[in-house]
Amino acid sequence: MRQSHHNFNRLNCQLNTSHHAHVHTLQALNDHINIKSTSHHAHVHTLQALNDHINVEYTASYAYHALFSYFDRDTVGLAGHAKFFAGQSVEERGHAEEFMRYQNIRGIHS
C-alpha cells in the first residue's frame, strides 16, 4: 500500500508539472512566433519542443485514464474519483489536440 501511495504522489507531481509546462510552452511558442528573425536552428528546436510537449500531454492523458480505470473497478468502487480522472484525461488530450491543430493551421509538418 505504501508503494502504491508513493507512486500516486509521484504521478500527481508529474501531472501538475505537465499542466504548468502546457502554459509555459504556449507562451514560449507565441514568443517565438513574434520574433521575425529566427535562425533555422531555433525553428527546428521549437518544432521539436512542440512535438515533445504533445507527447507529454498524451502521456498525462494516458496516466489519468489509467487512474480512471483503476478507480472505476467494481472492487474499488470510487465513482467520484473515477469521474475526476476521466475528466482530467479528456482535458490533457484536449491540450495535445490544441497543439496539433496549431501545427495544422501554421502548416507545420513534422
Backbone bond lengths (Angstrom), bond angles and torsions (degrees), N, CA, C in turn:
res aa  C-N    CA-C-N  psi(-1)  N-CA   C-N-CA  omega(-1)  CA-C   N-CA-C  phi
1 M - - - 1.443 - - 1.524 111.25 -
2 R 1.343 117.38 -40.41 1.466 120.25 179.72 1.526 110.97 -61.86
3 Q 1.328 116.62 -43.23 1.462 120.49 -179.88 1.523 110.28 -61.58
4 S 1.322 117.03 -42.06 1.459 121.23 178.88 1.523 110.51 -62.72
5 H 1.335 117.11 -42.62 1.458 121.34 179.36 1.528 110.31 -64.94
6 H 1.334 116.65 -40.64 1.464 121.30 178.44 1.527 110.05 -62.69
7 N 1.343 117.78 -45.04 1.462 121.70 179.64 1.520 110.98 -63.33
8 F 1.337 116.74 -38.98 1.460 120.56 178.95 1.525 110.23 -63.72
9 N 1.339 117.98 -44.31 1.469 120.81 178.67 1.525 111.49 -63.11
10 R 1.324 116.76 -41.07 1.464 120.53 178.65 1.522 110.17 -64.26
11 L 1.324 117.65 -43.52 1.457 122.06 178.87 1.525 110.44 -63.62
12 N 1.316 117.19 -43.03 1.457 121.10 179.32 1.527 110.38 -60.05
13 C 1.323 117.26 -41.74 1.459 121.89 178.08 1.527 110.27 -62.87
14 Q 1.325 117.47 -43.02 1.461 121.38 179.47 1.521 110.72 -64.24
15 L 1.325 117.46 -40.59 1.455 120.35 -178.47 1.523 111.26 -69.73
16 N 1.328 117.82 -37.78 1.461 120.24 175.55 1.524 109.91 -63.14
17 T 1.314 116.96 -40.03 1.452 121.45 177.07 1.523 110.08 -62.30
18 S 1.335 117.19 -37.68 1.455 121.59 178.72 1.520 111.28 -60.11
19 H 1.324 117.61 -42.24 1.462 121.22 -179.37 1.531 109.90 -63.30
20 H 1.330 117.00 -45.15 1.456 120.04 179.54 1.529 110.54 -66.39
21 A 1.308 117.49 -36.41 1.459 121.17 178.03 1.523 110.40 -63.84
22 H 1.333 117.40 -36.43 1.463 122.26 178.45 1.526 109.92 -59.21
23 V 1.316 117.01 -47.70 1.459 121.95 -179.37 1.521 110.49 -63.66
24 H 1.337 117.21 -45.36 1.459 120.91 -178.54 1.524 111.59 -68.43
25 T 1.331 117.83 -35.19 1.455 120.58 178.80 1.516 110.62 -65.55
26 L 1.327 117.53 -42.58 1.462 120.36 177.67 1.523 110.70 -60.28
27 Q 1.327 116.91 -43.70 1.462 120.33 179.79 1.521 111.06 -63.97
28 A 1.314 117.12 -44.98 1.463 121.00 179.97 1.528 110.63 -63.17
29 L 1.328 116.52 -39.19 1.448 121.39 179.00 1.522 110.70 -63.61
30 N 1.319 116.40 -45.03 1.460 120.14 177.93 1.524 111.03 -63.38
31 D 1.325 117.48 -41.38 1.463 120.87 177.82 1.521 110.52 -60.96
32 H 1.317 116.59 -42.11 1.462 121.15 -178.93 1.530 110.72 -64.76
33 I 1.309 116.52 -41.22 1.460 120.76 -178.58 1.526 110.70 -66.47
34 N 1.319 116.95 -35.20 1.461 121.09 -177.77 1.526 112.94 -73.94
35 I 1.314 117.76 -14.46 1.461 121.51 177.58 1.527 107.27 -88.95
36 K 1.303 116.61 116.49 1.467 120.64 -174.55 1.523 113.00 -77.99
37 S 1.318 118.85 -34.45 1.462 121.12 -175.71 1.528 109.84 -102.33
38 T 1.332 115.54 80.63 1.463 119.61 178.41 1.523 109.12 -107.89
39 S 1.284 115.67 147.79 1.457 120.11 178.96 1.522 110.15 -80.05
40 H 1.312 115.39 163.57 1.466 120.66 177.02 1.521 110.78 -60.10
41 H 1.329 116.86 -41.02 1.468 121.11 179.92 1.527 111.11 -60.17
42 A 1.318 117.38 -43.41 1.465 120.81 179.30 1.515 110.12 -63.93
43 H 1.333 116.71 -38.19 1.457 121.26 179.83 1.534 110.56 -63.86
44 V 1.312 116.61 -47.09 1.467 121.72 179.33 1.532 109.88 -63.03
45 H 1.332 115.63 -42.10 1.465 120.35 178.96 1.534 110.89 -61.51
46 T 1.318 116.45 -41.60 1.469 120.45 179.84 1.524 110.80 -65.58
47 L 1.311 117.33 -43.24 1.466 120.57 178.56 1.524 111.12 -61.70
48 Q 1.318 116.58 -41.54 1.465 120.11 179.01 1.518 110.54 -65.28
49 A 1.334 116.34 -42.08 1.465 120.32 178.98 1.522 110.36 -63.14
50 L 1.309 117.33 -39.20 1.466 121.23 178.81 1.526 110.47 -64.20
51 N 1.316 116.81 -46.04 1.466 120.03 178.37 1.524 111.55 -64.36
52 D 1.328 116.46 -39.63 1.462 119.56 177.24 1.523 110.58 -62.15
53 H 1.320 116.20 -39.85 1.462 118.56 -178.55 1.528 111.79 -70.55
54 I 1.314 117.57 -33.90 1.466 120.17 174.30 1.525 108.85 -59.47
55 N 1.331 116.90 -41.35 1.471 120.35 177.53 1.523 111.46 -64.29
56 V 1.338 117.92 -37.30 1.468 121.19 177.41 1.523 109.83 -62.28
57 E 1.323 116.46 -44.22 1.469 120.07 -179.73 1.530 111.21 -62.70
58 Y 1.331 116.95 -44.24 1.468 119.61 178.60 1.533 111.63 -66.63
59 T 1.316 117.55 -35.25 1.467 120.61 177.18 1.524 110.50 -64.62
60 A 1.319 116.59 -42.78 1.472 120.71 177.28 1.524 109.97 -63.09
61 S 1.335 116.90 -43.01 1.466 120.40 178.82 1.526 110.63 -60.15
62 Y 1.315 116.09 -43.81 1.459 120.80 179.66 1.527 111.01 -63.35
63 A 1.328 117.21 -42.43 1.468 120.93 179.70 1.532 110.52 -63.57
64 Y 1.317 116.60 -45.31 1.467 119.74 177.35 1.522 111.10 -62.23
65 H 1.330 116.94 -38.17 1.461 119.61 179.81 1.531 110.77 -66.25
66 A 1.317 116.78 -36.96 1.469 120.39 176.73 1.525 110.30 -64.00
67 L 1.330 117.10 -40.26 1.469 120.53 177.12 1.523 110.96 -65.70
68 F 1.330 116.82 -40.49 1.468 120.73 174.59 1.523 110.09 -55.77
69 S 1.329 115.27 -48.32 1.460 120.08 -177.86 1.530 111.58 -60.98
70 Y 1.323 116.44 -40.45 1.461 120.39 179.28 1.530 110.69 -63.51
71 F 1.324 117.68 -51.70 1.462 121.16 -175.87 1.527 112.38 -70.66
72 D 1.321 117.18 -18.51 1.460 121.12 179.63 1.531 112.84 -84.87
73 R 1.323 118.37 -8.20 1.469 121.44 179.35 1.526 110.46 -60.09
74 D 1.317 115.09 147.90 1.468 118.81 178.59 1.523 111.84 -68.86
75 T 1.339 117.36 -20.87 1.467 120.13 177.56 1.524 112.43 -83.02
76 V 1.324 117.51 -16.08 1.466 121.77 178.23 1.518 109.14 -101.88
77 G 1.317 115.71 -51.92 1.455 122.05 171.60 1.524 116.39 61.40
78 L 1.315 117.68 40.50 1.463 120.27 175.82 1.534 107.91 -107.53
79 A 1.321 115.12 79.98 1.461 121.65 -173.33 1.531 112.55 -60.44
80 G 1.314 117.42 -37.20 1.460 120.32 178.94 1.518 112.13 -63.91
81 H 1.322 115.24 -42.24 1.465 119.71 177.36 1.533 109.88 -65.02
82 A 1.326 116.00 -43.71 1.467 120.62 179.68 1.524 110.54 -59.34
83 K 1.307 117.04 -44.98 1.465 121.17 -179.75 1.530 110.78 -62.36
84 F 1.324 116.70 -43.23 1.459 121.10 179.51 1.528 110.86 -59.30
85 F 1.347 116.68 -49.56 1.451 119.86 -177.01 1.527 111.85 -69.69
86 A 1.323 118.01 -31.13 1.467 120.28 175.09 1.525 109.66 -62.82
87 G 1.322 116.56 -43.49 1.460 120.82 178.22 1.517 112.45 -63.61
88 Q 1.326 116.57 -40.20 1.464 120.46 179.01 1.526 110.66 -65.57
89 S 1.327 116.42 -37.64 1.458 120.62 178.51 1.531 110.53 -61.63
90 V 1.318 115.75 -45.56 1.469 120.69 179.50 1.532 110.05 -63.29
91 E 1.329 116.85 -41.10 1.464 120.82 -179.79 1.524 111.70 -61.60
92 E 1.330 116.74 -46.24 1.465 120.17 -179.71 1.523 111.31 -65.42
93 R 1.324 116.35 -39.69 1.467 119.50 176.85 1.527 109.83 -62.81
94 G 1.324 115.82 -37.11 1.461 120.13 176.67 1.513 112.32 -61.54
95 H 1.344 116.98 -38.24 1.466 120.00 176.86 1.528 110.32 -60.87
96 A 1.318 116.37 -45.53 1.469 120.26 179.64 1.524 110.15 -61.12
97 E 1.318 116.15 -41.80 1.464 120.01 -179.61 1.526 111.40 -66.02
98 E 1.341 117.84 -34.79 1.466 120.86 175.92 1.525 110.64 -60.88
99 F 1.329 116.62 -45.92 1.462 120.12 179.57 1.531 110.97 -64.19
100 M 1.328 116.87 -39.28 1.455 120.18 179.81 1.531 110.58 -68.33
101 R 1.325 117.16 -38.92 1.458 121.66 175.89 1.537 109.55 -61.39
102 Y 1.337 115.23 -41.97 1.458 120.81 177.86 1.528 110.29 -59.68
103 Q 1.320 116.52 -45.14 1.462 120.02 178.24 1.522 110.79 -58.93
104 N 1.318 116.75 -42.39 1.463 120.60 -179.31 1.533 111.69 -66.75
105 I 1.317 117.13 -41.20 1.462 121.38 179.11 1.529 110.32 -63.68
106 R 1.321 116.90 -41.02 1.462 121.55 -178.76 1.528 112.99 -81.10
107 G 1.344 117.43 -4.85 1.451 120.79 -179.78 1.510 112.97 73.85
108 I 1.323 116.04 29.97 1.467 120.93 -179.48 1.522 108.35 -87.45
109 H 1.315 115.32 121.74 1.468 120.80 178.87 1.518 107.86 -117.94
110 S 1.328 114.74 99.65 1.464 117.07 -177.79 1.498 110.98 -131.28
